[in-house]
Amino acid sequence: MTNSRLAQFEETESELSLAKPLAPEEIRVGDFVSLLHVFYDFPSFFWCCDEFSRNREETVRITYLPDSGGVPLKVKAVCLPFVLVKHPTGGKRTLDVRKLRLARLDKKYAAAAWKMRKQDQGKLDCR
């Protein structure tokens, strides 16, 4: 019984994968990436209740989790800080890595997600 549980655990473990957060210099042509975080910078004077702790000239950075997280994007070209990516539905977009954080996707996951998204071609947009 113990051996069968161990075998089941090993099979399940091998199917699990993680997206690896990337530094800009780690992005390579041919990688499948996805948006992990999007950053927005706002002037500090938007926060009127915080006026004593910040200078008016400072910015406040807000981290946003995008709805399109997990959607595979294929890296076509890199010229830091810009990355040209292709969406499974055929759309192309230039990303600015100063404003977002990318994660490298596992190849099996990326292939399956790419295929599924390509089938839904008319329903999705490239955000």
Order of alpha helices (4+ residues) and beta strands (2+ residues): alpha-beta-beta-beta-beta-beta-beta-beta-alpha
